[in-house]
């Protein structure tokens, strides 16, 4: 079991630990049916000579090990650019789950206020480093962006007819 640490935004680290490791900050492996697993596999590289193996970060993951291909004993380095790509992928997972929870509430006729849905989402994933208002604003920005896209698409369709 070869591990590495990566530094990501604290609320994303809390989300990932809750989703993948049952709220435990011990090293964990990512299931091979996740896109994140394959992204990490592609980004694994040989450690440059002169770099110490002293990784720093707020989450520690077990590197993927397959029968064929990269051996984590040698390919155990993730560059700072790799950390950014991994964080972007985790952010996309987070946004997908958050927007799904908020949209489900809308489809049910809004039995809960958006702030309450965001608070419930934070409780489900043990997130403490971000506020409910920030999550609600994230959802509103995403929703407005989707509405703009749909409006542009409808205008283009009208021009074609």
Secondary structure, DSSP 8 states (H G I E B T S, - for coil): --EEEE---HHHHHHHHHHHHTT--S-EE--TTSHHHHHHHHH-B---TT--S----SEEEE----SSS--TTT--B--HHHHHHHHHHHHHHHHHHHHHHHHHHHHTT-SS-HHHHHHHHHHHHT--SS-HHHHHHHHHHHHHHHHHHHHHHHHHHHHH-
